[in-house]
Amino acid sequence: MQVPFMDLKRQYEMIKDEIDHAIYETIDATAFVAGSKVKEFEGNFGRYCNIEHAVGVSNGTGALYAALKAYDIGKHDIVVTTPMTFIATAEAISMTNAEPVFVDIEENSFNLSPARLKEYIKKNCEWSEKKKALIDNERKARIRAVIPVHLYGQVAEMDEIKKIAKENNMIVLEDACQAHGAEYKGKKAGAIGDIAAFSFYPSKNLGAYGQGGMVLTSKPEIAEKIRILINHGQKERYNHLIEGWNFKMDGFQAAILNVKLSYLDDWNEDRRQNVKYYTELLTGIEKITLPKELPDRKHVYHVYAARVKDRPGFMEFMKKEGVGTSIHYPIPLHLQPAYKHLGFEVGAFPVSEQVAAEVVSLPMFPELTKQEIEYTCQKIKEWANLSP
Ligand SMILES: *Cc1c(COP(=O)(O)O)cnc(C)c1O
């Protein structure tokens, strides 16, 4: 038996007629870029997340960037995030010319640790008895934002992060690129912080057939600013108020996402059922640690990341047996060659480093069958018995 890590074709085959029709409609309306289909999807996705303003953009990376720019974050500013994320989170910060700063994660959720965030801010604003002043008051004022990433589909510890942000005049930008439909204390991911960014990359829980993204905000003036930013700085055609960029959303993608949004809750539920079944079959196997859903959360399992000590051996065994696995992510951002200039050494963020060395993603998508999960778990058991 072959168990694919992911198979996007199965889903398309189930909703083919609706998708094909939506594509036809988009051509018929010539709504190719930022047109009626995008407008419709912005309304639908905003309502789904229960937030007033939604602005469609070209991808998740652009959504993160536009969100920071809308708050005028740029040169000399500092934005804090987690090293245990996809590089886009940090790239968006660097693109504004702000400085990305990392703080370590919590081991139980793999998400940004509020305690480490607090510690970082404190370190940058300690009271100096000698100077009778804050050591680095200036630096503290530059810490403008924090980007918690709802990694793998589980919302970060938002109440505490929001509290710290409020006390320190920072905005909270949710990187909800992996958390479509996830919840925290009854609130949808993307409606908890000051502003949020989503990606509709094909493999995400709500995925386009190309690229797409969205910014969510409750503030009309911020939404307006983003609309201008993503469209060459213009509100009226050829009247450019500022220098912007082209981050507009594609019409086909919005049309496809409109169809798929109505299935999102069902698909997330299917993922959760898959997790239930995995848990039932794998509980008690000591060599593999399964992910946890924390209290007050609805985890949507964009990625089902287990932990094993001998990861290379495990992945090789599974590959040989026909089961696809992957790693999200093998190298934490502070140790990436791209961020060498930030000067971090091995050991700077020990929890992230340990987690990055052990996580392995198992097959997880709504259409995964019971037989495929059974086969995968059977092979995991064989590996556990074989491996010393
Ligand atoms: C996918 C993803 C992004 C980037 O989204 P794109 O649409 O690929 O640009 C950003 N952050 C996280 C955590 C992601 O998973």
Ligand as a Chemical Component Dictionary entry (heavy atoms), coordinates in Angstrom:
data_LIG
# 
_chem_comp.id                   LIG 
_chem_comp.type                 NON-POLYMER 
_chem_comp.pdbx_formal_charge   0 
_chem_comp.three_letter_code    LIG 
# 
loop_
_chem_comp_atom.comp_id 
_chem_comp_atom.atom_id 
_chem_comp_atom.alt_atom_id 
_chem_comp_atom.type_symbol 
_chem_comp_atom.charge 
_chem_comp_atom.model_Cartn_x 
_chem_comp_atom.model_Cartn_y 
_chem_comp_atom.model_Cartn_z 
_chem_comp_atom.pdbx_ordinal 
LIG C1 C1 C 0 2.246 29.280 4.186 1  
LIG C2 C2 C 0 2.735 30.171 5.219 2  
LIG C3 C3 C 0 3.083 31.513 4.960 3  
LIG C4 C4 C 0 3.205 32.093 3.572 4  
LIG O1 O1 O 0 2.143 31.965 2.747 5  
LIG P1 P1 P 0 2.329 32.048 1.159 6  
LIG O2 O2 O 0 0.925 32.143 0.682 7  
LIG O3 O3 O 0 3.013 30.815 0.709 8  
LIG O4 O4 O 0 3.090 33.275 0.847 9  
LIG C5 C5 C 0 3.440 32.308 6.021 10 
LIG N1 N1 N 0 3.492 31.854 7.272 11 
LIG C6 C6 C 0 3.205 30.566 7.558 12 
LIG C7 C7 C 0 3.283 30.110 8.967 13 
LIG C8 C8 C 0 2.844 29.677 6.548 14 
LIG O5 O5 O 0 2.585 28.408 6.841 15 
# 
loop_
_chem_comp_bond.comp_id 
_chem_comp_bond.atom_id_1 
_chem_comp_bond.atom_id_2 
_chem_comp_bond.value_order 
_chem_comp_bond.pdbx_ordinal 
LIG C1 C2 SING 1  
LIG C2 C3 SING 2  
LIG C2 C8 DOUB 3  
LIG C3 C4 SING 4  
LIG C3 C5 DOUB 5  
LIG C4 O1 SING 6  
LIG O1 P1 SING 7  
LIG P1 O2 DOUB 8  
LIG P1 O3 SING 9  
LIG P1 O4 SING 10 
LIG C5 N1 SING 11 
LIG N1 C6 DOUB 12 
LIG C6 C7 SING 13 
LIG C6 C8 SING 14 
LIG C8 O5 SING 15 
# 
